[in-house]
């Protein structure tokens, strides 16, 4: 495999070219690992909950804890109405991002969330859902989201402009936050790890010195597992907060 740290993010076709007019639908390594993320997430939940035991085993306990964790997150951020309307959506988003992040931790495997186009697609999906639900539920009252209450009239116009810019920049920050953390973490891990064979091959005292980047690699690798969970949590939590605006634009 190439020593280029960016090589791990290259999208490569793994099927013959598939085109629908100007659309390139060729199946790539990114497509494969996104499918793998869906399969792992759905497969684990189906397998873990299959016993439906009154006294759950380890796998069922993990599945139930995950369910309860996301359920509580949606309820705290969007209330009971948010749970009723959006829990399946948020749970799916959380499980996919977490599974995709974890799959990307395996050596020589592809990290789907390390591609800005993938995180941007998910962020735009959330943004579109907020707009559709917001206008469908509230009509033009949804625009109250841009007019905070209690603001003096003489600065209201300025606050409205800030609110509009902030709202329409949400997909950008939503996408970049996940992508940048995954991309930077994997890039740093690759760079630090590459020093181990380079220093060991140089011989002399550098062989002993190679222990330092080795320990750093192990430490960063462990940290990346934590980041994989935290970024899935942050992405899902922001999704809940944005969806709450669609339900309660005046709050």
C-alpha positions as CSV (number, residue, x, y, z in Angstrom):
1,X,0.0,0.0,0.0
2,X,1.2,3.6,-0.7
3,X,3.0,5.5,1.9
4,X,1.1,8.6,0.9
5,X,-1.2,9.4,3.9
6,X,-3.9,10.7,1.5
7,X,-4.0,7.4,-0.4
8,X,-6.4,5.9,2.2
9,X,-9.1,8.5,1.1
10,X,-8.9,7.8,-2.6
11,X,-12.2,6.6,-4.1
12,X,-11.5,3.8,-6.5
13,X,-14.1,1.9,-8.7
14,X,-14.6,-1.8,-8.0
15,X,-17.1,-2.5,-10.7
16,X,-17.3,-1.9,-14.5
17,X,-18.3,1.7,-15.3
18,X,-22.0,2.4,-14.9
19,X,-23.5,5.6,-16.3
20,X,-27.0,7.0,-16.5
21,X,-26.6,9.8,-18.9
22,X,-24.2,12.3,-17.2
23,X,-24.5,10.5,-13.9
24,X,-21.6,8.2,-12.9
25,X,-23.1,5.4,-10.8
26,X,-20.0,3.2,-10.7
27,X,-19.8,1.1,-7.6
28,X,-16.7,2.2,-5.6
29,X,-14.9,1.4,-2.4
30,X,-16.8,4.2,-0.8
31,X,-20.1,2.6,-1.9
32,X,-19.0,-0.8,-0.6
33,X,-18.1,0.5,2.8
34,X,-21.3,2.5,3.1
35,X,-23.3,-0.6,2.3
36,X,-21.1,-2.4,4.9
37,X,-22.0,0.3,7.5
38,X,-25.7,-0.2,6.9
39,X,-25.3,-4.0,7.0
40,X,-23.3,-3.9,10.2
41,X,-25.7,-1.6,12.0
42,X,-28.9,-3.3,10.9
43,X,-27.4,-6.8,11.2
44,X,-26.2,-6.2,14.8
45,X,-29.6,-4.8,15.9
46,X,-31.5,-7.7,14.3
47,X,-29.1,-10.3,15.8
48,X,-28.9,-8.7,19.2
49,X,-32.7,-8.4,19.6
50,X,-33.6,-11.7,18.1
51,X,-33.8,-13.6,21.5
52,X,-36.1,-10.9,22.9
53,X,-35.3,-12.3,26.4
54,X,-36.8,-10.9,29.5
55,X,-33.4,-11.1,31.1
56,X,-31.2,-9.8,28.2
57,X,-27.8,-11.2,27.3
58,X,-24.8,-9.0,26.6
59,X,-25.6,-8.3,23.0
60,X,-29.3,-7.6,23.7
61,X,-28.2,-5.3,26.6
62,X,-25.9,-3.3,24.3
63,X,-28.8,-3.0,21.7
64,X,-31.2,-1.8,24.4
65,X,-28.8,0.6,25.9
66,X,-28.1,2.1,22.5
67,X,-31.8,2.4,21.8
68,X,-32.4,4.1,25.2
69,X,-29.4,6.4,24.7
70,X,-30.7,7.7,21.4
71,X,-34.3,7.8,22.6
72,X,-33.2,10.0,25.6
73,X,-31.1,12.2,23.3
74,X,-34.1,12.9,21.0
75,X,-36.5,13.4,23.9
76,X,-34.2,15.9,25.7
77,X,-33.5,17.9,22.5
78,X,-36.9,17.8,20.7
79,X,-39.4,16.7,23.4
80,X,-42.0,13.9,23.2
81,X,-43.2,15.1,19.8
82,X,-39.7,14.8,18.5
83,X,-39.5,11.2,19.7
84,X,-42.8,10.4,18.0
85,X,-41.9,11.9,14.7
86,X,-38.1,11.6,14.4
87,X,-36.7,8.9,16.6
88,X,-36.4,6.3,13.8
89,X,-34.7,8.8,11.6
90,X,-32.2,10.0,14.3
91,X,-31.5,6.4,15.4
92,X,-30.7,5.4,11.8
93,X,-28.4,8.4,11.4
94,X,-26.6,7.6,14.7
95,X,-26.1,3.9,13.9
96,X,-24.9,4.5,10.4
97,X,-22.4,7.2,11.3
98,X,-21.1,5.1,14.3
99,X,-20.9,1.9,12.2
100,X,-19.1,3.8,9.3
101,X,-16.7,5.4,11.8
102,X,-15.9,2.0,13.4
103,X,-15.4,0.2,10.1
104,X,-12.9,2.9,9.0
105,X,-10.8,2.0,12.1
106,X,-9.7,-1.3,10.6
107,X,-6.3,-1.2,8.8
108,X,-6.6,-1.0,4.9
109,X,-10.4,-0.4,5.2
110,X,-12.1,2.7,3.9
111,X,-13.6,5.3,6.1
112,X,-16.8,6.6,4.4
113,X,-17.2,9.5,6.8
114,X,-13.7,10.7,5.8
115,X,-15.3,11.9,2.5
116,X,-16.8,15.3,2.6
117,X,-19.3,14.4,-0.1
118,X,-20.8,11.7,2.1
119,X,-21.0,13.9,5.3
120,X,-22.4,16.8,3.2
121,X,-25.1,14.5,1.7
122,X,-26.2,13.5,5.2
123,X,-26.1,17.1,6.4
124,X,-28.2,18.3,3.4
125,X,-30.7,15.5,4.0
126,X,-31.1,16.7,7.6
127,X,-31.4,20.3,6.4
128,X,-34.0,19.4,3.8
129,X,-36.0,17.5,6.4
130,X,-36.0,20.5,8.7
131,X,-37.2,22.8,5.9
132,X,-39.9,20.4,4.7
133,X,-41.2,19.6,8.2
134,X,-40.9,23.2,9.4
135,X,-43.1,24.6,6.6
136,X,-45.4,21.6,6.5
137,X,-46.2,21.9,10.2
138,X,-46.0,25.6,10.8
139,X,-46.5,27.3,7.4
140,X,-45.0,30.7,7.2
141,X,-44.8,30.8,11.0
142,X,-41.7,28.7,10.6
143,X,-40.0,32.0,9.6
144,X,-40.3,33.1,13.3
145,X,-37.1,31.0,13.7
146,X,-35.3,34.0,12.2
147,X,-36.9,36.6,14.5
148,X,-36.0,36.0,18.1
149,X,-38.4,37.4,20.7
150,X,-37.3,40.2,23.0
151,X,-34.8,41.8,20.6
152,X,-35.0,45.7,20.5
153,X,-36.5,46.9,17.2
154,X,-33.5,49.0,16.3
155,X,-31.2,46.0,16.1
156,X,-33.8,43.4,15.0
157,X,-32.8,43.7,11.3
158,X,-29.2,43.0,12.1
159,X,-30.1,40.0,14.3
160,X,-32.4,38.6,11.6
161,X,-29.5,38.7,9.1
162,X,-27.3,36.9,11.5
163,X,-30.0,34.3,12.2
164,X,-30.5,33.7,8.4
165,X,-26.7,33.3,7.8
166,X,-26.4,31.0,10.8
167,X,-29.3,28.9,9.6
168,X,-28.1,28.4,6.1
169,X,-24.6,27.7,7.2
170,X,-25.8,24.7,9.3
171,X,-25.3,22.1,6.6
172,X,-21.7,23.3,6.1
173,X,-20.7,23.1,9.8
174,X,-22.7,19.9,10.2
175,X,-20.8,18.2,7.4
176,X,-17.4,19.6,8.0
177,X,-17.4,18.8,11.8
178,X,-17.8,15.1,11.1
179,X,-15.6,14.9,8.0
180,X,-12.7,17.0,9.5
181,X,-12.5,15.0,12.7
182,X,-12.4,11.6,10.8
183,X,-10.1,12.9,8.1
184,X,-7.6,14.6,10.4
185,X,-7.6,11.6,12.8
186,X,-6.8,9.0,10.2
187,X,-4.3,11.3,8.5
188,X,-2.4,11.9,11.8
189,X,-2.5,8.2,12.6
190,X,-1.0,7.3,9.2
191,X,1.7,10.0,9.5
192,X,2.8,9.0,13.0
193,X,2.7,5.3,12.2
194,X,4.9,5.8,9.1
195,X,7.8,6.9,11.4
196,X,8.0,3.5,13.0
197,X,9.3,1.5,10.0
198,X,11.3,4.5,8.8
199,X,13.2,4.9,12.0
200,X,13.6,1.1,12.5
201,X,15.0,0.7,9.0
202,X,17.5,3.5,9.6
203,X,19.3,1.5,12.3
204,X,21.4,2.7,15.2
205,X,19.8,4.7,18.0
206,X,16.8,5.4,15.8
207,X,15.7,1.8,16.3
208,X,15.2,2.6,20.0
209,X,13.7,5.9,19.1
210,X,11.0,4.2,16.9
211,X,9.4,3.1,20.2
212,X,8.1,6.6,20.7
213,X,6.0,6.9,17.5
214,X,4.9,3.3,18.1
215,X,3.4,4.2,21.5
216,X,2.0,7.4,20.0
217,X,0.3,5.4,17.3
218,X,-1.3,3.1,19.8
219,X,-2.5,6.0,21.9
220,X,-3.9,7.9,18.9
221,X,-5.5,4.7,17.6
222,X,-7.3,4.2,21.0
223,X,-8.3,7.9,21.0
224,X,-9.8,7.5,17.5
225,X,-12.2,4.8,18.8
226,X,-13.5,7.4,21.3
227,X,-13.7,10.0,18.5
228,X,-15.7,7.5,16.4
229,X,-18.4,7.4,19.0
230,X,-18.3,11.1,20.0
231,X,-18.7,12.2,16.3
232,X,-21.7,9.9,15.8
233,X,-23.2,11.4,19.0
234,X,-22.5,15.0,18.0
235,X,-23.9,14.5,14.5
236,X,-27.1,12.9,15.9
237,X,-27.4,15.5,18.7
238,X,-27.1,18.4,16.2
239,X,-29.7,16.6,14.0
240,X,-32.1,16.6,17.0
241,X,-31.5,20.3,17.8
242,X,-32.2,21.2,14.2
243,X,-35.3,19.1,14.0
244,X,-36.6,20.7,17.2
245,X,-36.5,24.0,15.3
246,X,-38.8,22.5,12.7
247,X,-41.2,21.6,15.4
248,X,-41.0,24.6,17.6
249,X,-39.6,27.5,15.5
250,X,-40.7,30.2,18.1
251,X,-38.8,28.7,21.0
